[in-house]
Structure formats: structure tokens, C-alpha cells
Amino acid sequence: MPEKLSRLIITFQEDVLVIEFTDRRIVDHDAICEIHEQLSALLAQRPGVRVLINFSSVEHLSSSALGFLVSFAKRLRDSGGELKLCSIHPQIYEAFVITRLNRVFEIHDSAQAALAAF
């Protein structure tokens, strides 16, 4: 059964923590801070966890959100965890390419492909 936090839907699939967003636009400071707090709490509860972040419902993502994602990935790696991203809309993926974050993150077209890559 998925656990729904105010801005995240969290499920476990094949011992991977799968995170989906409830917001279509992750652009304002308050939303990013709330997501940051929720993900930090999850990381504190489960250090070393394997995480898949599914962006299928996200249509807009701010540069601040990208910065937070980099920070989260570093903390996750430092705790022994692993992160993969999937289902990023072409507009958002373009921002990953421009910032070269597509070389930092392992990005898959679908959740199935990302889960298979763990």
C-alpha cells in the first residue's frame, strides 16, 4: 500500500523505495523545502536504501529543485544508498542536459527499466 506524504507517494517495489511526486510543478521554495524535509526523514530512517525517483507526473522543475536533487543524491551515496531517476519529461530532461546532470544521474525511460538496472 503506498504511503502518501503531502508532496510524495512512496512505495516499495523489489526492495527499492519508489518516490513519485503529487505536484505537477515543483518550482516554489515552500514545496521544495517540504520535499527536502520528507526525503531527508526517509533517508534518516533507511540509510543505504536504493531509491528510484519517478518524474512521470512532473511537468515543471525549477533550478532550485535540481540543486536539491544533487544534494539528496550525494547524501544518499554517502550513506551507501543508490539513486536512479526515470520518466523525465523532455522539457525537464533538457535542463538536465544543459546542466550536464544527465551525466551525474542514472536516468531511465521507464520505472521498469530503472528497477531492472538496480
Backbone as XML, in Angstrom:
<?xml version="1.0"?>
<chain id="A" units="angstrom">
  <residue number="1" name="MET">
    <atom name="N" x="0.864" y="-1.187" z="0.000"/>
    <atom name="CA" x="0.000" y="0.000" z="0.000"/>
    <atom name="C" x="0.898" y="1.234" z="0.000"/>
  </residue>
  <residue number="2" name="PRO">
    <atom name="N" x="0.670" y="2.152" z="-0.926"/>
    <atom name="CA" x="1.514" y="3.346" z="-0.977"/>
    <atom name="C" x="1.299" y="4.244" z="0.231"/>
  </residue>
  <residue number="3" name="GLU">
    <atom name="N" x="2.384" y="4.811" z="0.672"/>
    <atom name="CA" x="2.317" y="5.801" z="1.742"/>
    <atom name="C" x="2.297" y="7.158" z="1.059"/>
  </residue>
  <residue number="4" name="LYS">
    <atom name="N" x="1.344" y="8.016" z="1.435"/>
    <atom name="CA" x="1.258" y="9.315" z="0.795"/>
    <atom name="C" x="1.604" y="10.396" z="1.806"/>
  </residue>
  <residue number="5" name="LEU">
    <atom name="N" x="2.718" y="11.044" z="1.559"/>
    <atom name="CA" x="3.062" y="12.240" z="2.313"/>
    <atom name="C" x="2.474" y="13.392" z="1.519"/>
  </residue>
  <residue number="6" name="SER">
    <atom name="N" x="2.487" y="14.576" z="2.040"/>
    <atom name="CA" x="1.767" y="15.654" z="1.369"/>
    <atom name="C" x="2.249" y="15.920" z="-0.053"/>
  </residue>
  <residue number="7" name="ARG">
    <atom name="N" x="3.519" y="15.721" z="-0.341"/>
    <atom name="CA" x="4.021" y="16.003" z="-1.684"/>
    <atom name="C" x="4.638" y="14.792" z="-2.369"/>
  </residue>
  <residue number="8" name="LEU">
    <atom name="N" x="4.621" y="13.644" z="-1.691"/>
    <atom name="CA" x="5.250" y="12.442" z="-2.224"/>
    <atom name="C" x="4.344" y="11.230" z="-2.062"/>
  </residue>
  <residue number="9" name="ILE">
    <atom name="N" x="4.442" y="10.312" z="-3.009"/>
    <atom name="CA" x="3.818" y="8.999" z="-2.882"/>
    <atom name="C" x="4.974" y="8.009" z="-2.853"/>
  </residue>
  <residue number="10" name="ILE">
    <atom name="N" x="5.017" y="7.195" z="-1.813"/>
    <atom name="CA" x="6.148" y="6.310" z="-1.598"/>
    <atom name="C" x="5.670" y="4.866" z="-1.568"/>
  </residue>
  <residue number="11" name="THR">
    <atom name="N" x="6.300" y="4.032" z="-2.371"/>
    <atom name="CA" x="6.014" y="2.604" z="-2.388"/>
    <atom name="C" x="7.341" y="1.845" z="-2.394"/>
  </residue>
  <residue number="12" name="PHE">
    <atom name="N" x="7.275" y="0.572" z="-2.064"/>
    <atom name="CA" x="8.436" y="-0.303" z="-2.209"/>
    <atom name="C" x="8.137" y="-1.277" z="-3.332"/>
  </residue>
  <residue number="13" name="GLN">
    <atom name="N" x="9.065" y="-1.391" z="-4.258"/>
    <atom name="CA" x="8.965" y="-2.374" z="-5.332"/>
    <atom name="C" x="10.310" y="-3.074" z="-5.410"/>
  </residue>
  <residue number="14" name="GLU">
    <atom name="N" x="10.283" y="-4.384" z="-5.219"/>
    <atom name="CA" x="11.518" y="-5.173" z="-5.298"/>
    <atom name="C" x="12.601" y="-4.583" z="-4.393"/>
  </residue>
  <residue number="15" name="ASP">
    <atom name="N" x="12.290" y="-4.262" z="-3.181"/>
    <atom name="CA" x="13.162" y="-3.676" z="-2.160"/>
    <atom name="C" x="13.795" y="-2.340" z="-2.574"/>
  </residue>
  <residue number="16" name="VAL">
    <atom name="N" x="13.155" y="-1.648" z="-3.495"/>
    <atom name="CA" x="13.571" y="-0.307" z="-3.905"/>
    <atom name="C" x="12.486" y="0.665" z="-3.462"/>
  </residue>
  <residue number="17" name="LEU">
    <atom name="N" x="12.900" y="1.752" z="-2.842"/>
    <atom name="CA" x="11.980" y="2.803" z="-2.435"/>
    <atom name="C" x="11.646" y="3.624" z="-3.681"/>
  </residue>
  <residue number="18" name="VAL">
    <atom name="N" x="10.396" y="3.604" z="-4.111"/>
    <atom name="CA" x="9.963" y="4.333" z="-5.310"/>
    <atom name="C" x="9.219" y="5.581" z="-4.859"/>
  </residue>
  <residue number="19" name="ILE">
    <atom name="N" x="9.691" y="6.716" z="-5.333"/>
    <atom name="CA" x="9.122" y="8.003" z="-4.940"/>
    <atom name="C" x="8.509" y="8.661" z="-6.161"/>
  </residue>
  <residue number="20" name="GLU">
    <atom name="N" x="7.261" y="9.075" z="-6.013"/>
    <atom name="CA" x="6.571" y="9.846" z="-7.047"/>
    <atom name="C" x="6.096" y="11.144" z="-6.414"/>
  </residue>
  <residue number="21" name="PHE">
    <atom name="N" x="5.948" y="12.156" z="-7.230"/>
    <atom name="CA" x="5.532" y="13.466" z="-6.741"/>
    <atom name="C" x="4.042" y="13.665" z="-6.960"/>
  </residue>
  <residue number="22" name="THR">
    <atom name="N" x="3.399" y="14.347" z="-6.014"/>
    <atom name="CA" x="1.983" y="14.666" z="-6.175"/>
    <atom name="C" x="1.802" y="15.983" z="-6.928"/>
  </residue>
  <residue number="23" name="ASP">
    <atom name="N" x="2.843" y="16.804" z="-6.958"/>
    <atom name="CA" x="2.772" y="18.105" z="-7.654"/>
    <atom name="C" x="3.226" y="17.963" z="-9.102"/>
  </residue>
  <residue number="24" name="ARG">
    <atom name="N" x="2.527" y="18.647" z="-9.996"/>
    <atom name="CA" x="2.938" y="18.683" z="-11.399"/>
    <atom name="C" x="4.052" y="19.713" z="-11.603"/>
  </residue>
  <residue number="25" name="ARG">
    <atom name="N" x="4.084" y="20.708" z="-10.722"/>
    <atom name="CA" x="5.086" y="21.774" z="-10.803"/>
    <atom name="C" x="5.854" y="21.814" z="-9.487"/>
  </residue>
  <residue number="26" name="ILE">
    <atom name="N" x="7.150" y="21.596" z="-9.564"/>
    <atom name="CA" x="7.997" y="21.691" z="-8.375"/>
    <atom name="C" x="8.898" y="22.897" z="-8.608"/>
  </residue>
  <residue number="27" name="VAL">
    <atom name="N" x="8.341" y="24.049" z="-8.277"/>
    <atom name="CA" x="9.041" y="25.295" z="-8.588"/>
    <atom name="C" x="9.129" y="26.262" z="-7.411"/>
  </residue>
  <residue number="28" name="ASP">
    <atom name="N" x="8.183" y="26.198" z="-6.485"/>
    <atom name="CA" x="8.239" y="27.212" z="-5.420"/>
    <atom name="C" x="9.048" y="26.729" z="-4.223"/>
  </residue>
  <residue number="29" name="HIS">
    <atom name="N" x="9.616" y="27.666" z="-3.536"/>
    <atom name="CA" x="10.538" y="27.409" z="-2.434"/>
    <atom name="C" x="9.903" y="26.543" z="-1.346"/>
  </residue>
  <residue number="30" name="ASP">
    <atom name="N" x="8.668" y="26.823" z="-0.978"/>
    <atom name="CA" x="8.000" y="26.066" z="0.089"/>
    <atom name="C" x="7.839" y="24.593" z="-0.288"/>
  </residue>
  <residue number="31" name="ALA">
    <atom name="N" x="7.452" y="24.341" z="-1.531"/>
    <atom name="CA" x="7.282" y="22.952" z="-1.981"/>
    <atom name="C" x="8.616" y="22.215" z="-1.955"/>
  </residue>
  <residue number="32" name="ILE">
    <atom name="N" x="9.666" y="22.865" z="-2.426"/>
    <atom name="CA" x="10.989" y="22.238" z="-2.452"/>
    <atom name="C" x="11.466" y="21.947" z="-1.033"/>
  </residue>
  <residue number="33" name="CYS">
    <atom name="N" x="11.251" y="22.890" z="-0.122"/>
    <atom name="CA" x="11.645" y="22.677" z="1.283"/>
    <atom name="C" x="10.883" y="21.512" z="1.894"/>
  </residue>
  <residue number="34" name="GLU">
    <atom name="N" x="9.603" y="21.417" z="1.600"/>
    <atom name="CA" x="8.795" y="20.323" z="2.148"/>
    <atom name="C" x="9.253" y="18.973" z="1.600"/>
  </residue>
  <residue number="35" name="ILE">
    <atom name="N" x="9.529" y="18.908" z="0.305"/>
    <atom name="CA" x="10.039" y="17.675" z="-0.305"/>
    <atom name="C" x="11.393" y="17.323" z="0.312"/>
  </residue>
  <residue number="36" name="HIS">
    <atom name="N" x="12.239" y="18.320" z="0.479"/>
    <atom name="CA" x="13.550" y="18.123" z="1.097"/>
    <atom name="C" x="13.405" y="17.503" z="2.492"/>
  </residue>
  <residue number="37" name="GLU">
    <atom name="N" x="12.514" y="18.049" z="3.300"/>
    <atom name="CA" x="12.296" y="17.525" z="4.657"/>
    <atom name="C" x="11.793" y="16.088" z="4.624"/>
  </residue>
  <residue number="38" name="GLN">
    <atom name="N" x="10.854" y="15.808" z="3.733"/>
    <atom name="CA" x="10.287" y="14.466" z="3.658"/>
    <atom name="C" x="11.334" y="13.447" z="3.211"/>
  </residue>
  <residue number="39" name="LEU">
    <atom name="N" x="12.131" y="13.799" z="2.211"/>
    <atom name="CA" x="13.156" y="12.874" z="1.738"/>
    <atom name="C" x="14.281" y="12.716" z="2.755"/>
  </residue>
  <residue number="40" name="SER">
    <atom name="N" x="14.624" y="13.787" z="3.444"/>
    <atom name="CA" x="15.653" y="13.699" z="4.486"/>
    <atom name="C" x="15.207" y="12.769" z="5.606"/>
  </residue>
  <residue number="41" name="ALA">
    <atom name="N" x="13.947" y="12.843" z="5.974"/>
    <atom name="CA" x="13.411" y="11.961" z="7.022"/>
    <atom name="C" x="13.456" y="10.505" z="6.568"/>
  </residue>
  <residue number="42" name="LEU">
    <atom name="N" x="13.104" y="10.262" z="5.309"/>
    <atom name="CA" x="13.166" y="8.891" z="4.784"/>
    <atom name="C" x="14.598" y="8.364" z="4.796"/>
  </residue>
  <residue number="43" name="LEU">
    <atom name="N" x="15.532" y="9.203" z="4.410"/>
    <atom name="CA" x="16.934" y="8.803" z="4.386"/>
    <atom name="C" x="17.450" y="8.510" z="5.793"/>
  </residue>
  <residue number="44" name="ALA">
    <atom name="N" x="17.004" y="9.303" z="6.765"/>
    <atom name="CA" x="17.412" y="9.077" z="8.155"/>
    <atom name="C" x="16.874" y="7.736" z="8.672"/>
  </residue>
  <residue number="45" name="GLN">
    <atom name="N" x="15.668" y="7.368" z="8.234"/>
    <atom name="CA" x="15.053" y="6.109" z="8.669"/>
    <atom name="C" x="15.669" y="4.895" z="7.986"/>
  </residue>
  <residue number="46" name="ARG">
    <atom name="N" x="16.161" y="5.091" z="6.770"/>
    <atom name="CA" x="16.639" y="3.962" z="5.968"/>
    <atom name="C" x="17.962" y="4.281" z="5.279"/>
  </residue>
  <residue number="47" name="PRO">
    <atom name="N" x="19.027" y="4.461" z="6.043"/>
    <atom name="CA" x="20.305" y="4.742" z="5.389"/>
    <atom name="C" x="20.708" y="3.574" z="4.486"/>
  </residue>
  <residue number="48" name="GLY">
    <atom name="N" x="21.313" y="3.897" z="3.360"/>
    <atom name="CA" x="21.754" y="2.865" z="2.431"/>
    <atom name="C" x="20.663" y="2.312" z="1.538"/>
  </residue>
  <residue number="49" name="VAL">
    <atom name="N" x="19.509" y="2.924" z="1.533"/>
    <atom name="CA" x="18.375" y="2.439" z="0.741"/>
    <atom name="C" x="18.609" y="2.701" z="-0.751"/>
  </residue>
  <residue number="50" name="ARG">
    <atom name="N" x="18.026" y="1.858" z="-1.564"/>
    <atom name="CA" x="18.025" y="2.080" z="-3.019"/>
    <atom name="C" x="16.758" y="2.858" z="-3.355"/>
  </residue>
  <residue number="51" name="VAL">
    <atom name="N" x="16.916" y="3.946" z="-4.118"/>
    <atom name="CA" x="15.807" y="4.860" z="-4.378"/>
    <atom name="C" x="15.630" y="5.068" z="-5.881"/>
  </residue>
  <residue number="52" name="LEU">
    <atom name="N" x="14.384" y="5.008" z="-6.305"/>
    <atom name="CA" x="14.004" y="5.370" z="-7.667"/>
    <atom name="C" x="13.063" y="6.561" z="-7.561"/>
  </residue>
  <residue number="53" name="ILE">
    <atom name="N" x="13.432" y="7.665" z="-8.189"/>
    <atom name="CA" x="12.538" y="8.817" z="-8.228"/>
    <atom name="C" x="11.906" y="8.856" z="-9.613"/>
  </residue>
  <residue number="54" name="ASN">
    <atom name="N" x="10.586" y="8.737" z="-9.618"/>
    <atom name="CA" x="9.799" y="8.703" z="-10.849"/>
    <atom name="C" x="9.212" y="10.089" z="-11.096"/>
  </residue>
  <residue number="55" name="PHE">
    <atom name="N" x="9.606" y="10.708" z="-12.194"/>
    <atom name="CA" x="9.172" y="12.070" z="-12.528"/>
    <atom name="C" x="7.991" y="12.089" z="-13.499"/>
  </residue>
  <residue number="56" name="SER">
    <atom name="N" x="7.290" y="10.992" z="-13.673"/>
    <atom name="CA" x="6.245" y="10.918" z="-14.694"/>
    <atom name="C" x="5.152" y="11.974" z="-14.532"/>
  </residue>
  <residue number="57" name="SER">
    <atom name="N" x="4.870" y="12.408" z="-13.332"/>
    <atom name="CA" x="3.802" y="13.389" z="-13.131"/>
    <atom name="C" x="4.304" y="14.833" z="-13.117"/>
  </residue>
  <residue number="58" name="VAL">
    <atom name="N" x="5.615" y="15.027" z="-13.200"/>
    <atom name="CA" x="6.192" y="16.369" z="-13.073"/>
    <atom name="C" x="6.361" y="17.001" z="-14.455"/>
  </residue>
  <residue number="59" name="GLU">
    <atom name="N" x="5.782" y="18.187" z="-14.616"/>
    <atom name="CA" x="5.872" y="18.911" z="-15.886"/>
    <atom name="C" x="6.847" y="20.081" z="-15.826"/>
  </residue>
  <residue number="60" name="HIS">
    <atom name="N" x="7.078" y="20.623" z="-14.627"/>
    <atom name="CA" x="7.991" y="21.758" z="-14.458"/>
    <atom name="C" x="8.830" y="21.537" z="-13.208"/>
  </residue>
  <residue number="61" name="LEU">
    <atom name="N" x="10.120" y="21.841" z="-13.329"/>
    <atom name="CA" x="11.058" y="21.655" z="-12.230"/>
    <atom name="C" x="12.003" y="22.847" z="-12.227"/>
  </residue>
  <residue number="62" name="SER">
    <atom name="N" x="12.133" y="23.514" z="-11.094"/>
    <atom name="CA" x="12.991" y="24.697" z="-11.018"/>
    <atom name="C" x="14.451" y="24.315" z="-10.848"/>
  </residue>
  <residue number="63" name="SER">
    <atom name="N" x="15.333" y="25.275" z="-11.056"/>
    <atom name="CA" x="16.760" y="25.037" z="-10.850"/>
    <atom name="C" x="17.041" y="24.754" z="-9.376"/>
  </residue>
  <residue number="64" name="SER">
    <atom name="N" x="16.264" y="25.353" z="-8.484"/>
    <atom name="CA" x="16.420" y="25.059" z="-7.048"/>
    <atom name="C" x="16.109" y="23.601" z="-6.756"/>
  </residue>
  <residue number="65" name="ALA">
    <atom name="N" x="15.104" y="23.070" z="-7.420"/>
    <atom name="CA" x="14.759" y="21.663" z="-7.241"/>
    <atom name="C" x="15.882" y="20.767" z="-7.768"/>
  </residue>
  <residue number="66" name="LEU">
    <atom name="N" x="16.507" y="21.164" z="-8.866"/>
    <atom name="CA" x="17.647" y="20.401" z="-9.382"/>
    <atom name="C" x="18.796" y="20.414" z="-8.378"/>
  </residue>
  <residue number="67" name="GLY">
    <atom name="N" x="19.037" y="21.577" z="-7.777"/>
    <atom name="CA" x="20.085" y="21.690" z="-6.765"/>
    <atom name="C" x="19.817" y="20.797" z="-5.581"/>
  </residue>
  <residue number="68" name="PHE">
    <atom name="N" x="18.573" y="20.766" z="-5.143"/>
    <atom name="CA" x="18.213" y="19.882" z="-4.032"/>
    <atom name="C" x="18.441" y="18.430" z="-4.413"/>
  </residue>
  <residue number="69" name="LEU">
    <atom name="N" x="18.102" y="18.068" z="-5.639"/>
    <atom name="CA" x="18.266" y="16.694" z="-6.101"/>
    <atom name="C" x="19.736" y="16.269" z="-6.061"/>
  </residue>
  <residue number="70" name="VAL">
    <atom name="N" x="20.621" y="17.161" z="-6.448"/>
    <atom name="CA" x="22.058" y="16.883" z="-6.387"/>
    <atom name="C" x="22.480" y="16.648" z="-4.943"/>
  </residue>
  <residue number="71" name="SER">
    <atom name="N" x="22.010" y="17.497" z="-4.044"/>
    <atom name="CA" x="22.337" y="17.376" z="-2.624"/>
    <atom name="C" x="21.806" y="16.056" z="-2.051"/>
  </residue>
  <residue number="72" name="PHE">
    <atom name="N" x="20.575" y="15.710" z="-2.375"/>
    <atom name="CA" x="19.981" y="14.460" z="-1.904"/>
    <atom name="C" x="20.775" y="13.265" z="-2.416"/>
  </residue>
  <residue number="73" name="ALA">
    <atom name="N" x="21.158" y="13.291" z="-3.691"/>
    <atom name="CA" x="21.921" y="12.186" z="-4.274"/>
    <atom name="C" x="23.252" y="11.995" z="-3.549"/>
  </residue>
  <residue number="74" name="LYS">
    <atom name="N" x="23.903" y="13.080" z="-3.220"/>
    <atom name="CA" x="25.185" y="12.993" z="-2.504"/>
    <atom name="C" x="24.998" y="12.380" z="-1.120"/>
  </residue>
  <residue number="75" name="ARG">
    <atom name="N" x="23.982" y="12.853" z="-0.390"/>
    <atom name="CA" x="23.728" y="12.305" z="0.944"/>
    <atom name="C" x="23.359" y="10.821" z="0.869"/>
  </residue>
  <residue number="76" name="LEU">
    <atom name="N" x="22.592" y="10.470" z="-0.133"/>
    <atom name="CA" x="22.196" y="9.071" z="-0.310"/>
    <atom name="C" x="23.426" y="8.205" z="-0.609"/>
  </residue>
  <residue number="77" name="ARG">
    <atom name="N" x="24.277" y="8.655" z="-1.527"/>
    <atom name="CA" x="25.508" y="7.916" z="-1.841"/>
    <atom name="C" x="26.408" y="7.790" z="-0.618"/>
  </residue>
  <residue number="78" name="ASP">
    <atom name="N" x="26.536" y="8.886" z="0.137"/>
    <atom name="CA" x="27.377" y="8.871" z="1.340"/>
    <atom name="C" x="26.880" y="7.873" z="2.380"/>
  </residue>
  <residue number="79" name="SER">
    <atom name="N" x="25.570" y="7.599" z="2.370"/>
    <atom name="CA" x="25.012" y="6.642" z="3.331"/>
    <atom name="C" x="25.049" y="5.210" z="2.790"/>
  </residue>
  <residue number="80" name="GLY">
    <atom name="N" x="25.593" y="5.040" z="1.586"/>
    <atom name="CA" x="25.673" y="3.709" z="0.994"/>
    <atom name="C" x="24.496" y="3.365" z="0.107"/>
  </residue>
  <residue number="81" name="GLY">
    <atom name="N" x="23.638" y="4.349" z="-0.162"/>
    <atom name="CA" x="22.463" y="4.118" z="-0.990"/>
    <atom name="C" x="22.747" y="4.299" z="-2.464"/>
  </residue>
  <residue number="82" name="GLU">
    <atom name="N" x="21.718" y="4.107" z="-3.242"/>
    <atom name="CA" x="21.835" y="4.199" z="-4.694"/>
    <atom name="C" x="20.595" y="4.914" z="-5.222"/>
  </residue>
  <residue number="83" name="LEU">
    <atom name="N" x="20.768" y="5.761" z="-6.236"/>
    <atom name="CA" x="19.664" y="6.544" z="-6.789"/>
    <atom name="C" x="19.592" y="6.383" z="-8.297"/>
  </residue>
  <residue number="84" name="LYS">
    <atom name="N" x="18.373" y="6.214" z="-8.773"/>
    <atom name="CA" x="18.096" y="6.225" z="-10.206"/>
    <atom name="C" x="16.872" y="7.111" z="-10.427"/>
  </residue>
  <residue number="85" name="LEU">
    <atom name="N" x="16.808" y="7.727" z="-11.598"/>
    <atom name="CA" x="15.682" y="8.574" z="-11.968"/>
    <atom name="C" x="15.011" y="7.976" z="-13.195"/>
  </residue>
  <residue number="86" name="CYS">
    <atom name="N" x="13.707" y="8.242" z="-13.347"/>
    <atom name="CA" x="13.023" y="7.750" z="-14.539"/>
    <atom name="C" x="11.878" y="8.672" z="-14.945"/>
  </residue>
  <residue number="87" name="SER">
    <atom name="N" x="11.448" y="8.456" z="-16.188"/>
    <atom name="CA" x="10.241" y="9.086" z="-16.741"/>
    <atom name="C" x="10.283" y="10.610" z="-16.666"/>
  </residue>
  <residue number="88" name="ILE">
    <atom name="N" x="11.400" y="11.177" z="-17.068"/>
    <atom name="CA" x="11.560" y="12.630" z="-17.045"/>
    <atom name="C" x="11.034" y="13.199" z="-18.359"/>
  </residue>
  <residue number="89" name="HIS">
    <atom name="N" x="10.124" y="14.164" z="-18.267"/>
    <atom name="CA" x="9.564" y="14.799" z="-19.455"/>
    <atom name="C" x="10.673" y="15.464" z="-20.264"/>
  </residue>
  <residue number="90" name="PRO">
    <atom name="N" x="10.526" y="15.496" z="-21.583"/>
    <atom name="CA" x="11.572" y="16.054" z="-22.446"/>
    <atom name="C" x="12.015" y="17.474" z="-22.069"/>
  </residue>
  <residue number="91" name="GLN">
    <atom name="N" x="11.076" y="18.336" z="-21.701"/>
    <atom name="CA" x="11.437" y="19.711" z="-21.305"/>
    <atom name="C" x="12.360" y="19.713" z="-20.096"/>
  </residue>
  <residue number="92" name="ILE">
    <atom name="N" x="12.046" y="18.887" z="-19.134"/>
    <atom name="CA" x="12.849" y="18.819" z="-17.922"/>
    <atom name="C" x="14.189" y="18.144" z="-18.227"/>
  </residue>
  <residue number="93" name="TYR">
    <atom name="N" x="14.153" y="17.106" z="-19.047"/>
    <atom name="CA" x="15.392" y="16.415" z="-19.399"/>
    <atom name="C" x="16.366" y="17.381" z="-20.077"/>
  </residue>
  <residue number="94" name="GLU">
    <atom name="N" x="15.841" y="18.301" z="-20.844"/>
    <atom name="CA" x="16.684" y="19.311" z="-21.500"/>
    <atom name="C" x="17.486" y="20.102" z="-20.463"/>
  </residue>
  <residue number="95" name="ALA">
    <atom name="N" x="16.865" y="20.424" z="-19.331"/>
    <atom name="CA" x="17.576" y="21.121" z="-18.252"/>
    <atom name="C" x="18.683" y="20.238" z="-17.679"/>
  </residue>
  <residue number="96" name="PHE">
    <atom name="N" x="18.438" y="18.929" z="-17.592"/>
    <atom name="CA" x="19.476" y="18.001" z="-17.131"/>
    <atom name="C" x="20.659" y="18.010" z="-18.106"/>
  </residue>
  <residue number="97" name="VAL">
    <atom name="N" x="20.358" y="18.061" z="-19.400"/>
    <atom name="CA" x="21.423" y="18.064" z="-20.412"/>
    <atom name="C" x="22.211" y="19.371" z="-20.357"/>
  </residue>
  <residue number="98" name="ILE">
    <atom name="N" x="21.517" y="20.487" z="-20.292"/>
    <atom name="CA" x="22.179" y="21.804" z="-20.257"/>
    <atom name="C" x="23.105" y="21.912" z="-19.048"/>
  </residue>
  <residue number="99" name="THR">
    <atom name="N" x="22.654" y="21.418" z="-17.917"/>
    <atom name="CA" x="23.457" y="21.490" z="-16.687"/>
    <atom name="C" x="24.410" y="20.298" z="-16.540"/>
  </residue>
  <residue number="100" name="ARG">
    <atom name="N" x="24.380" y="19.397" z="-17.512"/>
    <atom name="CA" x="25.193" y="18.170" z="-17.521"/>
    <atom name="C" x="24.836" y="17.202" z="-16.382"/>
  </residue>
  <residue number="101" name="LEU">
    <atom name="N" x="23.678" y="17.395" z="-15.798"/>
    <atom name="CA" x="23.242" y="16.480" z="-14.745"/>
    <atom name="C" x="22.852" y="15.115" z="-15.317"/>
  </residue>
  <residue number="102" name="ASN">
    <atom name="N" x="22.625" y="15.058" z="-16.622"/>
    <atom name="CA" x="22.349" y="13.758" z="-17.236"/>
    <atom name="C" x="23.575" y="12.847" z="-17.155"/>
  </residue>
  <residue number="103" name="ARG">
    <atom name="N" x="24.746" y="13.425" z="-16.892"/>
    <atom name="CA" x="25.972" y="12.633" z="-16.709"/>
    <atom name="C" x="26.185" y="12.268" z="-15.238"/>
  </residue>
  <residue number="104" name="VAL">
    <atom name="N" x="25.501" y="12.973" z="-14.358"/>
    <atom name="CA" x="25.627" y="12.743" z="-12.916"/>
    <atom name="C" x="24.636" y="11.668" z="-12.458"/>
  </residue>
  <residue number="105" name="PHE">
    <atom name="N" x="23.429" y="11.714" z="-13.003"/>
    <atom name="CA" x="22.368" y="10.797" z="-12.602"/>
    <atom name="C" x="22.201" y="9.680" z="-13.618"/>
  </residue>
  <residue number="106" name="GLU">
    <atom name="N" x="21.817" y="8.516" z="-13.116"/>
    <atom name="CA" x="21.438" y="7.422" z="-13.999"/>
    <atom name="C" x="19.950" y="7.582" z="-14.280"/>
  </residue>
  <residue number="107" name="ILE">
    <atom name="N" x="19.627" y="7.890" z="-15.532"/>
    <atom name="CA" x="18.250" y="8.215" z="-15.915"/>
    <atom name="C" x="17.734" y="7.156" z="-16.886"/>
  </residue>
  <residue number="108" name="HIS">
    <atom name="N" x="16.533" y="6.653" z="-16.604"/>
    <atom name="CA" x="15.905" y="5.624" z="-17.432"/>
    <atom name="C" x="14.583" y="6.139" z="-17.985"/>
  </residue>
  <residue number="109" name="ASP">
    <atom name="N" x="14.163" y="5.555" z="-19.104"/>
    <atom name="CA" x="12.915" y="5.972" z="-19.738"/>
    <atom name="C" x="11.690" y="5.567" z="-18.934"/>
  </residue>
  <residue number="110" name="SER">
    <atom name="N" x="11.768" y="4.432" z="-18.240"/>
    <atom name="CA" x="10.602" y="3.925" z="-17.514"/>
    <atom name="C" x="11.013" y="3.408" z="-16.149"/>
  </residue>
  <residue number="111" name="ALA">
    <atom name="N" x="10.012" y="3.269" z="-15.283"/>
    <atom name="CA" x="10.256" y="2.710" z="-13.950"/>
    <atom name="C" x="10.716" y="1.263" z="-14.057"/>
  </residue>
  <residue number="112" name="GLN">
    <atom name="N" x="10.154" y="0.518" z="-14.993"/>
    <atom name="CA" x="10.536" y="-0.882" z="-15.158"/>
    <atom name="C" x="12.017" y="-0.998" z="-15.523"/>
  </residue>
  <residue number="113" name="ALA">
    <atom name="N" x="12.469" y="-0.165" z="-16.451"/>
    <atom name="CA" x="13.870" y="-0.197" z="-16.862"/>
    <atom name="C" x="14.794" y="0.192" z="-15.696"/>
  </residue>
  <residue number="114" name="ALA">
    <atom name="N" x="14.378" y="1.190" z="-14.933"/>
    <atom name="CA" x="15.192" y="1.629" z="-13.792"/>
    <atom name="C" x="15.257" y="0.546" z="-12.719"/>
  </residue>
  <residue number="115" name="LEU">
    <atom name="N" x="14.123" y="-0.078" z="-12.418"/>
    <atom name="CA" x="14.111" y="-1.153" z="-11.415"/>
    <atom name="C" x="14.989" y="-2.316" z="-11.850"/>
  </residue>
  <residue number="116" name="ALA">
    <atom name="N" x="14.959" y="-2.630" z="-13.132"/>
    <atom name="CA" x="15.765" y="-3.740" z="-13.654"/>
    <atom name="C" x="17.252" y="-3.412" z="-13.568"/>
  </residue>
  <residue number="117" name="ALA">
    <atom name="N" x="17.611" y="-2.120" z="-13.562"/>
    <atom name="CA" x="19.017" y="-1.718" z="-13.536"/>
    <atom name="C" x="19.627" y="-1.739" z="-12.125"/>
  </residue>
  <residue number="118" name="PHE">
    <atom name="N" x="18.812" y="-1.886" z="-11.098"/>
    <atom name="CA" x="19.359" y="-1.931" z="-9.729"/>
    <atom name="C" x="20.099" y="-3.228" z="-9.497"/>
  </residue>
</chain>
